[in-house]
Amino acid sequence: MTLITGHRGARNLWPENSLTGFRNAITLGVDAIEFDVHLTRSGELVVIHDATLERTAEGSGPVQDLSVEARKGILLKGTDEAIPTLGEVLEVLAPNRGIDLHVEIKIDETGTPYPDIAARVAAELSRFGVGERSYLTSFDTSVLEDCRLHAPDVSRLVSVNAAWAEKQGGLTAFIDHVDELVEIVAIHHELMEAAWDLIRARLPLERLCVWTLNDEPGIRHWLERGIGSLTSDSPDLALKLRAAIGA
């Protein structure tokens, strides 16, 4: 069965990376929920996608510059909620033991990994007892190597699209590099389609995740191919189609 992951909660249904979105995504019956983590200079792990505030929050500037008080005073757009911390998100998600967590460790606005973020995230997952059902995820393999060092028992997922694969020396070289580093390779749907024969020759279906699919033809296509997991901003649609297809 193809597993369905709600991307940033379920960002086509509720504000992304919001506690409201996470609570509602749980009720849909998703198999996993994906969200993003940055580290501020004040030491907080905060859940927001971009390295800057403008797109999703009522503020501006780099996320890493937020003080604790400033974060508490900045609302996510479309909500009456402040930007949540990782701890606040895990308080919502931890009790739902049937749902995996895909925790994407982000980099700062300059493209630089945050120092010690892997260890800090791993410590929070351990504190909430969710390490065994979590995946630490990143595009950056150096971040994932830190995750392996600091949290060897937590599974890992690497993401890649065509532009990133090219920067890494091509898709074949990238897959070979990450093969022993991660359990799951998450590939953008355009690259997955274009390089399907190459990918299938190197990785079994259960290790493959396709992202981010929101239209019925695209979701149906990958469900029928038996892909291991599928990430969607509209997981309600993906779940409906999975039930109809029996995939």
C-alpha positions in Angstrom: 0.0 0.0 0.0 1.2 3.5 -0.9 1.6 5.6 2.3 0.2 9.1 2.1 2.1 12.0 3.7 0.4 15.4 4.5 2.8 18.1 3.3 3.4 20.8 5.9 0.3 19.4 7.6 -2.1 19.7 4.6 -1.3 23.1 3.2 -4.0 23.2 0.5 -6.6 22.7 3.3 -5.2 24.7 6.2 -2.4 27.2 6.8 0.9 25.3 6.4 2.9 24.3 9.4 0.1 25.5 11.8 -1.1 23.6 14.8 -4.6 23.8 13.3 -3.3 22.2 10.2 -1.6 19.4 12.1 -4.7 18.7 14.3 -6.9 18.5 11.2 -4.5 16.5 9.2 -4.6 13.8 11.9 -8.3 13.5 11.5 -7.9 12.8 7.7 -6.2 9.5 8.4 -2.8 10.3 6.8 0.0 7.8 7.3 2.6 10.6 8.0 2.8 14.3 8.5 5.7 16.4 7.2 6.9 19.7 8.6 9.9 21.9 8.7 12.3 23.1 11.4 14.6 26.1 11.7 16.9 27.1 14.7 16.9 30.6 16.0 19.8 32.3 17.6 17.8 32.4 20.8 18.0 28.6 20.8 14.4 27.8 19.8 13.5 25.1 17.3 10.7 26.6 15.3 8.4 25.0 12.7 8.1 27.1 9.5 9.1 26.3 6.0 10.9 29.4 4.6 14.1 30.8 6.1 12.4 34.2 6.1 9.1 35.2 7.5 7.3 37.2 4.7 5.4 34.5 2.8 3.7 32.7 5.7 3.9 34.9 8.7 2.9 38.5 9.7 6.5 39.6 9.9 9.7 40.1 7.9 13.3 39.1 8.1 15.3 35.9 8.8 13.7 33.3 11.0 17.0 32.7 12.8 16.9 36.3 14.1 13.7 35.8 16.0 13.8 36.3 19.8 11.5 34.2 21.9 9.2 37.2 22.5 9.2 38.2 18.9 8.2 34.7 17.8 5.3 34.6 20.2 4.0 37.9 18.8 4.1 37.0 15.1 1.1 35.2 13.8 1.0 32.8 10.9 -1.0 34.2 8.1 -4.7 33.1 8.1 -4.5 32.1 11.8 -4.5 33.5 15.3 -1.5 31.3 16.1 2.1 32.2 16.7 4.8 30.4 14.8 5.0 27.1 16.7 8.0 25.5 18.3 9.0 21.9 17.6 7.9 21.1 21.1 4.5 22.5 20.6 4.0 20.6 17.4 5.2 17.3 19.0 2.7 17.9 21.8 0.0 17.7 19.1 1.5 14.8 17.1 3.1 12.6 19.7 -0.1 11.0 21.1 -1.2 9.8 17.6 1.0 6.7 17.4 -0.2 5.5 14.0 1.2 8.6 12.3 4.8 8.9 11.2 6.6 12.2 11.4 8.7 13.6 8.6 10.9 16.3 10.2 12.7 18.3 7.6 15.7 20.1 8.9 16.1 23.3 7.0 19.1 25.6 6.3 19.3 29.3 7.0 18.6 32.2 4.5 22.2 32.1 3.3 22.0 28.3 2.5 24.1 27.4 5.5 23.2 24.5 7.9 22.4 25.6 11.4 25.1 24.4 13.9 24.0 21.6 16.2 20.4 21.5 14.8 20.5 17.8 14.2 21.4 17.0 17.8 18.8 19.5 19.1 16.0 18.0 16.9 17.0 14.5 17.9 16.8 15.4 21.6 13.3 16.8 21.2 12.2 13.6 19.3 13.6 11.6 22.2 12.0 13.8 24.8 8.5 13.1 23.2 9.2 9.4 22.6 8.6 9.7 18.8 12.0 8.8 17.5 11.0 5.3 16.4 8.3 6.7 14.1 10.2 9.7 12.8 12.2 10.4 9.7 14.8 13.2 9.8 14.8 14.7 6.3 16.8 17.1 4.2 18.1 17.9 0.8 21.6 18.4 2.3 23.5 15.2 2.8 25.8 16.8 5.3 22.8 17.5 7.5 21.7 13.9 7.2 25.2 12.7 8.1 24.9 14.8 11.3 21.6 13.1 11.9 23.2 9.7 11.6 25.9 10.8 14.0 23.6 12.3 16.6 20.5 10.0 16.2 21.6 6.8 14.6 18.4 5.0 15.5 16.1 7.6 13.8 15.3 6.9 10.2 16.4 9.3 7.5 14.9 10.6 4.2 16.7 12.6 1.5 14.9 14.8 -1.0 16.0 15.6 -4.5 14.8 17.4 -7.6 16.4 17.8 -11.0 18.3 21.0 -10.2 19.7 19.5 -7.0 20.6 16.2 -8.6 22.6 18.1 -11.3 24.5 20.0 -8.6 25.4 16.7 -7.0 26.9 15.2 -10.2 23.7 13.7 -11.6 21.0 11.4 -10.3 23.0 8.2 -10.6 25.8 9.6 -8.5 23.4 11.1 -6.0 21.5 7.8 -5.5 24.8 5.9 -5.1 26.0 8.5 -2.5 22.8 8.3 -0.4 22.1 4.6 -0.7 23.5 3.7 2.7 22.7 7.0 4.3 18.9 7.0 4.1 16.0 4.7 4.2 13.8 6.7 1.8 14.7 8.7 -1.3 12.0 11.4 -2.0 12.1 12.5 -5.6 10.2 15.3 -7.2 7.5 13.9 -9.5 8.9 15.5 -12.7 12.3 13.9 -12.1 10.8 10.7 -11.0 8.9 10.4 -14.3 11.8 11.5 -16.4 14.3 9.1 -14.8 11.9 6.2 -13.8 13.8 3.4 -15.5 17.1 4.5 -13.9 15.5 4.9 -10.5 13.7 1.6 -10.5 17.0 -0.2 -11.5 18.6 1.1 -8.3 15.9 1.4 -5.7 13.0 -0.8 -4.7 9.5 0.8 -4.7 9.2 0.8 -0.9 12.2 3.1 -0.6 10.8 5.7 -3.0 8.6 8.7 -2.2 7.2 11.0 -4.8 6.5 14.6 -4.1 4.5 16.9 -4.2 1.4 15.7 -6.0 -2.0 17.5 -5.7 -3.9 16.7 -8.9 -6.0 13.6 -9.5 -4.3 12.3 -12.6 -0.8 12.6 -11.1 -1.8 11.0 -7.8 -3.6 8.2 -9.5 -0.6 7.6 -11.8 1.8 7.0 -8.9 -0.7 5.1 -6.8 -1.2 2.7 -9.7 2.6 2.3 -10.1 2.7 1.2 -6.4 5.1 3.8 -5.2 6.2 3.4 -1.6 4.9 6.8 -0.4 3.4 9.9 -1.9 3.5 13.4 -0.4 0.6 15.8 -1.1 -0.6 19.2 -0.1 -4.1 17.7 -0.6 -3.8 14.4 1.3 -7.6 14.2 1.5 -7.7 13.7 -2.3 -4.8 11.2 -2.2 -6.5 9.1 0.5 -9.8 9.1 -1.4 -8.1 7.9 -4.6 -6.1 5.3 -2.7 -9.3 3.9 -1.3 -10.9 3.9 -4.7 -8.0 2.2 -6.4 -7.1 -0.1 -3.6 -3.4 0.8 -3.9 
